[in-house]
Amino acid sequence: MVFEDETGFTEHPRISRVWARRGQPFRVPTASNHRRRLNVFGWVAPLEGRYGLMRAPRGDTRGFLALLTRLRRRWQGKVVHLFVDRARWHRGPRVKKYLAAHPQVQMEYLPPYQPGLNPQERIWRQWRYERTNNHWFKDLDHTWRAIRETTRRVLEQHNFRVLTARNGEEAIRLFVQQRAAIRLVLTDVMMPAVGGAALIRSLRSLEPAVKIIATSGLGQEDNRAEFEAMGVTEILMKPCEAKKLLAAINRQLSDPD
């Protein structure tokens, strides 16, 4: 049993309850840009204690179908009872065609105006309260950097030392400087300037045996064959649960080859 929902974050911060001095209203700087959005699909399986997130270019039917594919793969060989609201991208001929072709996914619609029935809705509220409300990010790249920083903290809590780079060029310079100390590289597939594939080729020329894990977003699955040809066997879909990321890192670091 899986509950799913979508949300989005713009570059305009949302104000929630906060402590402030009497007569001094709490203020958050903003450029009031409502057009650009960080779109996120989320799901939770409360009976199994499992959850997941997926970043998408748009919160639309294409993104929803991509999420259905991800859920099918996660529960391969099992029936997925999926509960969603009646948003238009959860219905329509493309969704009906997909469900007819993949009976593994059995979709049920929740009653209208009943967000309390969907546990994912409560997760969104908690996420906003802890991470995004009362906080302004300059742009969506800064929002993504905040997510990357969260990843760094998770890794350091598990006794990993983490060096971060803003792009591929900086990663190469950092690798040259810290080559002896670096045991593993975690890279995105899509990056400005030097992309993931170019970065991996450069790192392989500098250190052929370096361990590498790649992360890939929606619509980037075609890069998998290219990365595997360069010896990258761990390719994780974003956003990735901390447990899966840590498992992939441990697999790579424990591999004697």
Secondary structure, DSSP 8 states (H G I E B T S, - for coil): -EEEEEEEEESS---------TT-----------S-EEEEEEEEETTTTEEEEEEESSSSHHHHHHHHHHHHHHTTTS-EEEEE---GGGSSHHHHHHHHH-TTEEEEE--TT-GGG-HHHHHHHHHIIIIITT---SSHHHHHHHHHHHHHHHHHHTT------SSHHHHHHHHHHHGGG--EEEEESS-SSS-HHHHHHHHHHH-TT-EEEEEE-TT-GGGHHHHHHTT--EEEESS--HHHHHHHHHHHHH---
